[in-house]
Amino acid sequence: MEKKILIIRSVSFQQLDKNLIQVKETFPAADITFYLLTHSHGIERAGKYGIFSEIIDYQSPKDFSFFHLPKRLKKEKFHAVIVPVTNKTGAGFLNVFAMALRIKAEKIYCCNAASEIRQAPRPGIISKLLKATFFSVLAFILTLGSILLLPLLLLAALILKKSPRDPQIPC
């Protein structure tokens, strides 16, 4: 049975060169059809690999996002989605993993800078998204609070500056 694997090109082509060696070893090409999702500026270069049966244009100059998924990917079902990352843990690529959640796939994998491929469980991705969202909202609330508090502190400083001070009592 043929399996479809989508690779989301979230790294440089140099990194992808290294990762593809391990991807091909992990997923033998005999029963695999590889797809690549990339930004428009990477389509021509991605075509030179010859491994991908289709290169899908992200059609946005912005970063990968949970809120923007190409129509082509809304219909298609994949055996796996692979997210290459440029570090050991995948930190800094949460937006790509969030988008991967929207793609119909049995499994999501992370391929790190050392070309180690490991599964990225959906609950773990969702947990990290919730944590990041919580801290973003908290930072917004604290920033807003400090902006609202600043005029009150300035007013208090003005009042204290104008109020008569207790005379010093000599000892």
N, C-alpha and C positions, 0 to 999 in steps of 0.2 A: 504494500500500500504506500502510495506516495505521500510524503510529508512536506508541508510548506513551512519554510522558516523565513521570517522577516528580520532583517538586521536594520536597526535604526542608526544611521551614521551620525553619531553625536560626538565623534572624535575626528582628528585629522586623518588624512589618507595614509600617512606614515604609520600611525597607530593601527589603522584598519589593516594595513599590509601584514603587520605582526599578528593581529588577532585572527585574521582569516585562516592562517596556517592551523591554529588550534581548533577553530570552528569546523574546518573540513575534516580534521581528525576525529573530533567528537561526534559529528553528524556526517557519516559517510555519504558522499554525493550520489551514490548509486540509487538511493531511494529518497533523495531530498531535492526539492526545488527551492532555490534561494531567491529571495526578493530583497531589495534594498530601498529604504526610504531615505532620501537626502534632500537638501535644499537645492533650488534651481541651479545655483552656481557650481554644484558638484556633479551634475548629471553626466556631462561629457567625460569627465575623468573616471567616474564610476563605470562607464560603459567599457572601459579598457580592460576591466578585470576578466570578463568573459564567463564568470561563474554565475552571474545573476540572470535569471530568466526574465526578470522585469525590474526596472528602476523606477520607483514611484517618486514623483516630484512633490515635495512638501508644500510648494506654492505659497510660501510666506517668507519674507526676509527676517521675521522675528524668530526667537528661540522656539524650540518645540514646546507645545503647550497642551494641557489637558483639554482646553477649550477649543482647540483647532485640530481637527483630524480630517485628512483628505477623504473625500467621498469614496474613493476607491477602497479605502481601508474599512469603511463602515460596513461593507457587504462581505468582504473576504474573511475566511476562517483560516487560521494558521495553527500548526502544531506548536510552534514556539516563536517568541519574539526575543531577540538578543540585543541587549543594550551595551555597546562597548563604552568603557569609561577610562579616563586617563590617570586613575589612581588605584589604590588597592581596595578601597571600600565602596566606591560609587558615590561618595559624598560630593555634592555640588551638581548632581545629575537627577535630582528629585523630579524636576519638570519632565524629563524624558521618561522616567519610570511611571509618572502619573499619566502621561499620554499612553504608555504601553498598557495601562489598565483598561483603557477604552477599546483596545484592539481585541477582537475575538481570537484568543489563543489559549491553548491548554496550559502552557507554562511560559513564564518570563524568566530570562536568564540575564546575568550580569557577566560581562567579559572584561576583566580588569586589565591594568597596564602590564601585568605579568602574563597576560593571556590565560589566566585561570578562569574557567567557566563554572559558575555556580548558580543554582536556582535562586531567584528573588521571589519569595512567596508573596502572594497578594496581600495577606493580612499584615505582613511586615511593611510593605510599601504604604498601605493605608494608614498604619500606625505612625509612620514617619511623616506622612502628609498631615495627619491630624495634629501631631506635635508641632510641626512647622507652622501650621495655621494658627494654633493656640498662641505660640510665641509672637507671631506677627501681629495678631490682634492685641495681645498684651502690650507689645511695644507701641502700637498705635495709641492705645488708651493712655499709657504712661506719658507718651509724647504730648498728646492732647491735654492731659492733666497738667503737665508742666507748663504748657503754653497758657492755659487758663490761670494757673497759679502765679505766674510771673507778674502780671499786673497787680495782684493782691500783695505780693511781697514788696514791689516797688512802692505801692501806696503806704504800706506799713513802715517802710524805711523813711519815707517823707514825713510821716506823722511823728515818728520817733525823733527825727532830726529837729523838728520844730518844737517839740515839747520841752518844757524846762527840765533840766536835770537837777537831781538832788545836789545841794551844795556839799562840797567835801568838808568833812569834819576833821580838823587837824588833831592829831594825837599828841 
